[in-house]
Amino acid sequence: MLVRIKNFLKDILELSKYKIALANAICGLSGFSLGEGEIFSFKSLFVFSGIFFLAGSSGALNQILEREQDKLMKRTQSRPIPSGRISVKSASVITSLFLIAGLTLLYFAGKKALLTALLALFIYDFLYTPLKKISGISVFVGAFVGALPPVSGYLSAKDKIDNITILLSLFMYVYQIPHTLSLFYVFGWDEWEKAGFKTLSKLGREKIRKIIIITLLLSYIIGCALIAKLILPVVLPFLIFSIFGMIRGVKNPREIFYSLNLFMLGVILTPIIKSILS
């Protein structure tokens, strides 16, 4: 019995794309801390948990909408819905519960924070998701989703965003382009195209490689600029990491995915750490 419950909870987390939801929640908390919000407060808890649940509902809805495509891809065949571990009906209930929880928590975080988070959900499920079947440009549309959580968090603490928050949001937007495109090098374009998704493969591997390298460089530059504005002495290890990351990325785009994710985590955690220490 306990094993079944454990496996079901694990499936719920997988359905919600909890890793992405958690990253969004941390981004929201990062934006909140930039707004000089008290990091150990009920409002920060509302921001973090609200964005997590709303992003989780968005991820679950995405899996419901793409369940037929997920069956055709090795990377996604083991997900809860295509594998048959969770039915569409059950997934819909879970999505609704996550949505209600997210909306409720973000309401207490602030109306502007709530509306910004809802905009991210709308872009992800109702623009990006259908656009993936139409054009490879969807990569650039989907990147807006990751750029909004810091804004949502900041607007929970203050009424208007400032330059440093815009910089964090810009970093999150640019970062997602090489992050996503490098997946095509890891898993291959055929996976997506056989499932009916459009990619940028018509541009050719060399042009895509150039887009990846340029946006990778921009990600490192913007990330380091943000760190320098927040805690100048800390920028040195980020610069060193960036240099090695660029070298690895130029040699082989497959190496980008995990190292860039690690860099991103360091960037979004820095405002939170600064707020805790100050």
C-alpha positions as CSV (number, residue, x, y, z in Angstrom):
1,M,0.0,0.0,0.0
2,L,2.7,2.4,1.0
3,V,4.6,1.6,-2.2
4,R,1.6,2.4,-4.3
5,I,1.1,5.7,-2.6
6,K,4.8,6.5,-3.0
7,N,4.7,5.6,-6.7
8,F,1.5,7.6,-7.2
9,L,3.0,10.7,-5.6
10,K,6.1,10.2,-7.7
11,D,3.9,10.1,-10.8
12,I,2.1,13.3,-9.7
13,L,5.4,15.1,-9.4
14,E,6.5,13.8,-12.8
15,L,3.2,14.9,-14.3
16,S,3.7,18.4,-13.0
17,K,7.2,18.6,-14.4
18,Y,8.3,19.4,-10.9
19,K,11.9,20.2,-11.8
20,I,10.8,23.0,-14.1
21,A,8.1,24.1,-11.6
22,L,10.7,24.2,-8.8
23,A,13.1,26.2,-11.0
24,N,10.2,28.7,-11.7
25,A,9.4,28.9,-8.0
26,I,13.1,29.7,-7.2
27,C,13.1,32.3,-9.9
28,G,10.0,33.8,-8.4
29,L,11.6,33.9,-5.0
30,S,14.7,35.4,-6.5
31,G,12.7,38.2,-8.0
32,F,10.9,38.7,-4.7
33,S,14.2,39.1,-2.9
34,L,15.3,41.7,-5.5
35,G,12.2,43.6,-4.6
36,E,13.6,43.7,-1.0
37,G,10.9,41.5,0.2
38,E,11.5,39.7,3.5
39,I,12.8,36.3,2.5
40,F,11.5,34.6,5.7
41,S,7.9,35.7,5.5
42,F,4.4,34.4,4.7
43,K,4.4,36.4,1.4
44,S,7.7,34.8,0.2
45,L,6.1,31.4,1.0
46,F,3.0,32.4,-1.0
47,V,5.2,33.5,-3.9
48,F,7.3,30.3,-3.9
49,S,4.5,27.8,-3.4
50,G,2.1,29.6,-5.6
51,I,4.4,29.7,-8.6
52,F,5.3,26.1,-8.0
53,F,1.7,24.9,-8.0
54,L,0.7,27.1,-11.0
55,A,3.8,26.0,-13.0
56,G,3.0,22.4,-12.0
57,S,-0.6,22.8,-13.3
58,S,0.8,24.3,-16.5
59,G,3.2,21.4,-16.9
60,A,0.5,18.8,-16.3
61,L,-1.8,20.5,-18.8
62,N,1.0,20.4,-21.3
63,Q,1.3,16.7,-20.8
64,I,-2.4,16.2,-21.3
65,L,-2.4,18.2,-24.5
66,E,0.7,16.4,-25.9
67,R,-0.1,12.9,-24.7
68,E,-0.3,11.5,-28.2
69,Q,3.0,13.0,-29.2
70,D,4.6,11.8,-26.0
71,K,3.7,8.2,-26.9
72,L,5.9,8.6,-30.1
73,M,9.1,9.8,-28.4
74,K,11.5,7.7,-26.4
75,R,12.3,10.6,-24.2
76,T,8.7,11.0,-23.1
77,Q,7.1,7.5,-23.5
78,S,7.6,6.7,-19.8
79,R,5.7,9.8,-18.6
80,P,2.6,9.0,-16.5
81,I,0.0,9.5,-19.2
82,P,1.5,7.8,-22.2
83,S,2.7,4.9,-20.0
84,G,-0.8,4.4,-18.7
85,R,0.1,5.0,-15.0
86,I,-2.2,8.0,-14.8
87,S,-5.4,8.4,-16.9
88,V,-6.3,11.6,-18.7
89,K,-9.3,12.0,-16.3
90,S,-7.1,11.7,-13.2
91,A,-4.5,14.0,-14.8
92,S,-7.2,16.6,-15.3
93,V,-8.2,16.4,-11.7
94,I,-4.6,16.8,-10.5
95,T,-4.1,19.7,-12.9
96,S,-7.2,21.4,-11.6
97,L,-6.1,20.9,-7.9
98,F,-2.6,22.3,-8.7
99,L,-4.3,25.3,-10.5
100,I,-6.6,26.1,-7.6
101,A,-3.7,25.9,-5.1
102,G,-1.5,28.1,-7.3
103,L,-4.2,30.7,-7.9
104,T,-5.1,30.8,-4.2
105,L,-1.6,31.2,-2.9
106,L,-0.6,33.8,-5.5
107,Y,-3.8,35.8,-4.7
108,F,-2.3,36.3,-1.2
109,A,1.1,37.1,-2.8
110,G,-0.5,40.0,-4.8
111,K,-2.7,40.5,-7.8
112,K,0.1,41.7,-10.1
113,A,2.1,38.6,-9.2
114,L,-0.9,36.4,-9.9
115,L,-1.6,38.0,-13.3
116,T,2.0,37.7,-14.3
117,A,2.1,34.0,-13.4
118,L,-1.2,33.4,-15.2
119,L,0.3,35.1,-18.3
120,A,3.2,32.6,-18.2
121,L,0.7,29.7,-18.0
122,F,-1.2,31.1,-21.0
123,I,1.9,31.5,-23.1
124,Y,3.1,28.0,-22.2
125,D,-0.1,26.0,-22.8
126,F,-2.0,28.1,-25.3
127,L,0.7,29.7,-27.4
128,Y,3.9,27.7,-27.1
129,T,2.4,24.2,-27.0
130,P,0.3,24.5,-30.2
131,L,3.0,26.5,-31.9
132,K,5.4,23.6,-31.5
133,K,3.4,21.7,-34.2
134,I,3.5,24.7,-36.5
135,S,6.9,26.3,-36.4
136,G,10.4,26.0,-34.9
137,I,10.0,29.6,-33.8
138,S,8.1,28.2,-30.8
139,V,11.5,28.0,-29.1
140,F,11.7,31.8,-28.9
141,V,8.1,32.1,-27.8
142,G,8.4,29.5,-25.1
143,A,11.4,31.3,-23.6
144,F,9.1,34.1,-22.4
145,V,7.6,31.6,-19.9
146,G,10.8,31.3,-17.9
147,A,11.4,35.1,-18.1
148,L,8.1,35.9,-16.2
149,P,8.5,34.2,-12.7
150,P,11.2,36.7,-11.5
151,V,8.8,39.6,-12.6
152,S,6.0,37.9,-10.7
153,G,8.0,37.5,-7.6
154,Y,9.3,41.1,-7.7
155,L,5.8,42.5,-8.2
156,S,4.7,40.7,-5.1
157,A,7.2,42.9,-3.2
158,K,7.0,46.2,-5.2
159,D,4.6,47.8,-7.6
160,K,7.1,48.5,-10.5
161,I,10.0,46.5,-11.8
162,D,13.5,47.9,-11.7
163,N,16.6,47.4,-14.0
164,I,18.1,44.6,-12.0
165,T,14.9,42.6,-12.3
166,I,14.7,43.2,-16.0
167,L,18.3,41.9,-16.2
168,L,17.3,38.7,-14.4
169,S,14.3,38.3,-16.6
170,L,16.4,38.9,-19.7
171,F,18.9,36.3,-18.5
172,M,16.2,33.7,-18.0
173,Y,14.8,34.4,-21.5
174,V,18.1,34.1,-23.3
175,Y,19.3,31.2,-21.2
176,Q,16.4,29.0,-22.4
177,I,17.3,29.2,-26.1
178,P,20.6,27.4,-25.9
179,H,19.2,25.2,-23.1
180,T,16.4,24.0,-25.4
181,L,18.3,23.9,-28.7
182,S,21.1,21.8,-27.1
183,L,18.4,19.1,-26.4
184,F,18.2,18.5,-30.1
185,Y,21.9,17.7,-30.1
186,V,21.5,15.4,-27.1
187,F,18.4,13.5,-28.3
188,G,18.4,14.2,-32.1
189,W,15.9,16.2,-34.2
190,D,14.2,13.0,-35.4
191,E,12.6,12.4,-32.0
192,W,10.6,15.7,-32.2
193,E,9.9,15.6,-35.9
194,K,8.5,12.1,-35.9
195,A,6.1,13.1,-33.2
196,G,4.8,16.0,-35.3
197,F,6.7,18.8,-33.8
198,K,8.5,21.4,-35.9
199,T,12.1,22.2,-35.2
200,L,14.7,24.6,-36.7
201,S,16.4,21.6,-38.5
202,K,15.8,23.2,-41.9
203,L,18.3,25.9,-41.0
204,G,21.0,23.2,-40.9
205,R,23.1,22.0,-38.0
206,E,25.8,24.7,-38.5
207,K,23.4,27.6,-38.4
208,I,21.7,26.2,-35.3
209,R,25.1,25.7,-33.7
210,K,25.8,29.4,-34.3
211,I,22.5,30.4,-32.7
212,I,23.3,28.2,-29.7
213,I,26.8,29.6,-29.3
214,I,25.7,33.2,-29.6
215,T,22.8,32.8,-27.1
216,L,25.1,30.8,-24.8
217,L,27.6,33.7,-24.8
218,L,24.8,36.2,-24.1
219,S,23.6,34.0,-21.3
220,Y,27.0,34.0,-19.6
221,I,27.5,37.7,-20.2
222,I,24.1,38.7,-18.8
223,G,24.4,36.3,-15.9
224,C,27.9,37.6,-14.9
225,A,26.7,41.3,-15.3
226,L,23.8,40.5,-12.9
227,I,26.1,38.9,-10.4
228,A,28.6,41.8,-10.6
229,K,25.7,44.2,-9.8
230,L,24.6,42.2,-6.8
231,I,27.9,40.9,-5.2
232,L,30.9,42.1,-7.2
233,P,33.5,39.8,-5.5
234,V,31.5,36.7,-6.4
235,V,31.6,37.4,-10.1
236,L,35.1,35.9,-10.5
237,P,34.1,32.2,-10.1
238,F,31.1,32.8,-12.4
239,L,33.4,34.3,-15.0
240,I,35.8,31.3,-14.8
241,F,32.8,28.9,-15.1
242,S,31.5,30.9,-18.1
243,I,34.9,30.7,-19.9
244,F,35.1,26.9,-19.4
245,G,31.4,26.6,-20.3
246,M,31.9,28.5,-23.6
247,I,34.9,26.3,-24.5
248,R,32.9,23.1,-23.9
249,G,29.9,24.5,-25.8
250,V,32.0,25.5,-28.8
251,K,33.6,22.1,-28.9
252,N,30.4,20.2,-28.5
253,P,26.8,21.6,-28.1
254,R,25.8,18.4,-26.3
255,E,27.9,19.6,-23.3
256,I,25.9,22.8,-22.9
257,F,22.7,21.4,-21.3
258,Y,23.9,20.5,-17.8
259,S,26.7,23.1,-17.4
260,L,24.4,25.9,-18.4
261,N,21.7,24.7,-16.0
262,L,24.2,24.7,-13.2
263,F,25.2,28.3,-14.1
264,M,21.5,29.3,-14.2
265,L,20.9,27.9,-10.7
266,G,23.9,29.9,-9.4
267,V,22.6,33.1,-10.9
268,I,19.0,32.8,-9.6
269,L,20.2,31.7,-6.1
270,T,22.5,34.7,-5.7
271,P,19.8,37.3,-5.0
272,I,18.2,34.9,-2.5
273,I,21.5,34.3,-0.7
274,K,22.3,38.0,-0.7
275,S,18.9,38.7,0.9
276,I,19.5,36.1,3.6
277,L,23.0,37.4,4.4
278,S,22.1,41.0,4.4
